Amino acid sequence: MIENKIKELTGFEIATPPKPLASYIPAQKSGNLIFTSGQLPFVNGKLLAEGKIGYEVTEEKGIECARMSAINCLSAVKSLIGDLNKIEQIVKVTVFVSSAVGYTSQPKIANGASDFLVQVFGDAGKHSRSAVGVAELPMNSPVEIEMIVRVNT
């Protein structure tokens, strides 16, 4: 079972998705695709870290934040389909990294999510990806992730 594997790897259980910060929903289903809204690295209602990668936040903590944001994306997916075992493929992951001036290792941070998804889903976790450095993210989060997932309908 996917959720057991996530708990074994991370110690975290898939919970209710974090409440949206503005006027949007956590995820939207269209056909057999689910599009998540951007998810921050919330754990029990608090950000795992705050600040820019390469300044206030270490790369190691940024990688951890990327993994947690991916977990929160999966939580949003589960809120629509009820069972993560219905996921056929992680199709696309977009990782936004709040970056210090001159920081250019956004792909390294994004690997925190990508590697985790492959560990959990195997070949079905392999996805296309963008890793984008940005000046600021909501609530001073170091990472925000959105994903597209194909599911059994």
C-alpha positions as CSV (number, residue, x, y, z in Angstrom):
1,M,0.0,0.0,0.0
2,I,1.3,3.4,-1.0
3,E,0.5,5.2,2.3
4,N,2.3,2.5,4.3
5,K,5.4,3.0,2.1
6,I,5.3,6.8,2.6
7,K,5.1,6.3,6.4
8,E,8.0,3.9,6.3
9,L,10.2,6.3,4.3
10,T,9.3,9.5,6.0
11,G,7.5,8.8,9.3
12,F,4.6,10.9,8.0
13,E,1.0,9.9,7.4
14,I,-1.0,11.3,4.6
15,A,-3.3,13.8,6.4
16,T,-6.0,16.2,5.3
17,P,-4.5,18.6,2.8
18,P,-3.5,22.0,4.3
19,K,-6.2,24.6,4.0
20,P,-5.8,26.9,1.0
21,L,-4.2,30.3,1.8
22,A,-6.5,32.2,-0.6
23,S,-9.4,31.6,-3.1
24,Y,-8.6,28.2,-4.6
25,I,-9.0,24.5,-4.0
26,P,-6.2,22.0,-3.2
27,A,-6.7,19.9,-6.3
28,Q,-8.9,19.7,-9.4
29,K,-9.7,16.5,-11.4
30,S,-10.1,16.7,-15.2
31,G,-10.7,13.3,-16.8
32,N,-8.1,11.0,-15.4
33,L,-5.7,13.8,-14.5
34,I,-5.5,15.6,-11.2
35,F,-3.8,19.0,-11.0
36,T,-2.7,20.1,-7.5
37,S,-2.5,23.7,-6.4
38,G,0.9,24.7,-5.1
39,Q,1.6,23.0,-1.8
40,L,4.0,24.3,0.9
41,P,6.0,22.2,3.3
42,F,3.5,22.3,6.1
43,V,3.7,19.8,9.0
44,N,1.0,20.0,11.6
45,G,0.0,23.5,10.4
46,K,3.5,25.0,10.5
47,L,6.1,25.4,7.8
48,L,9.1,23.1,8.1
49,A,11.4,26.1,7.5
50,E,11.2,29.7,6.4
51,G,13.4,31.8,4.2
52,K,15.5,31.5,1.1
53,I,17.6,28.5,0.1
54,G,21.2,29.5,0.1
55,Y,20.6,32.2,2.7
56,E,18.5,31.3,5.8
57,V,17.7,27.7,4.7
58,T,20.3,25.1,4.0
59,E,20.2,22.9,0.9
60,E,19.6,19.8,3.2
61,K,16.6,21.5,4.8
62,G,15.4,22.7,1.3
63,I,15.5,19.1,0.1
64,E,13.4,18.0,3.1
65,C,10.9,20.8,2.4
66,A,10.6,19.6,-1.2
67,R,9.8,16.1,0.0
68,M,7.2,17.5,2.5
69,S,5.6,19.6,-0.2
70,A,5.3,16.5,-2.4
71,I,3.7,14.7,0.5
72,N,1.2,17.5,0.8
73,C,0.5,17.3,-3.0
74,L,-0.3,13.6,-2.5
75,S,-2.6,14.6,0.3
76,A,-4.5,16.9,-2.1
77,V,-4.7,14.1,-4.6
78,K,-6.0,11.7,-2.0
79,S,-8.7,14.2,-1.0
80,L,-10.2,13.7,-4.5
81,I,-9.7,9.9,-5.1
82,G,-9.6,8.5,-1.6
83,D,-6.9,6.0,-2.3
84,L,-3.3,6.7,-3.5
85,N,-3.1,3.2,-4.9
86,K,-5.3,4.6,-7.8
87,I,-2.3,6.7,-9.0
88,E,-1.1,5.3,-12.3
89,Q,1.6,7.9,-13.0
90,I,3.2,11.1,-11.6
91,V,3.1,13.0,-14.8
92,K,4.6,16.5,-14.0
93,V,6.1,18.2,-11.0
94,T,6.9,21.9,-10.8
95,V,9.1,23.0,-8.0
96,F,9.4,26.6,-7.0
97,V,12.5,27.4,-4.9
98,S,12.8,30.7,-3.0
99,S,16.4,31.4,-3.8
100,A,19.1,33.7,-2.5
101,V,20.7,36.0,-5.0
102,G,23.2,33.9,-7.1
103,Y,21.8,30.5,-5.9
104,T,21.5,28.2,-9.0
105,S,21.1,24.7,-7.5
106,Q,17.3,24.6,-7.7
107,P,17.4,21.1,-9.4
108,K,19.2,19.7,-6.3
109,I,16.3,20.9,-4.1
110,A,13.7,19.6,-6.5
111,N,15.4,16.2,-6.3
112,G,14.0,16.0,-2.8
113,A,10.5,15.6,-4.3
114,S,11.5,13.7,-7.4
115,D,13.7,11.0,-5.6
116,F,10.9,10.6,-3.0
117,L,8.2,10.0,-5.7
118,V,10.3,7.4,-7.4
119,Q,11.0,5.7,-4.1
120,V,7.3,5.5,-3.4
121,F,5.9,4.8,-6.9
122,G,8.8,3.2,-8.7
123,D,8.6,3.7,-12.5
124,A,5.2,5.3,-12.0
125,G,6.9,8.0,-10.0
126,K,9.2,9.1,-12.9
127,H,8.0,12.4,-14.2
128,S,8.8,15.5,-16.2
129,R,9.8,18.4,-14.1
130,S,10.6,22.1,-13.8
131,A,12.7,23.6,-11.0
132,V,12.3,27.3,-10.9
133,G,14.1,29.8,-8.7
134,V,11.9,32.6,-7.4
135,A,12.4,35.7,-5.3
136,E,9.6,35.1,-2.8
137,L,7.0,32.4,-1.9
138,P,3.9,32.7,0.2
139,M,4.4,32.8,4.0
140,N,8.2,33.0,3.4
141,S,8.2,29.3,2.4
142,P,11.5,28.0,0.9
143,V,9.7,25.6,-1.5
144,E,6.3,25.3,-3.2
145,I,5.3,22.3,-5.4
146,E,2.5,21.5,-7.8
147,M,2.0,18.3,-9.6
148,I,-0.1,16.6,-12.3
149,V,-1.0,13.0,-11.6
150,R,-2.8,10.4,-13.8
151,V,-5.2,8.1,-12.0
152,N,-7.5,5.2,-12.6
153,T,-11.0,6.5,-12.9
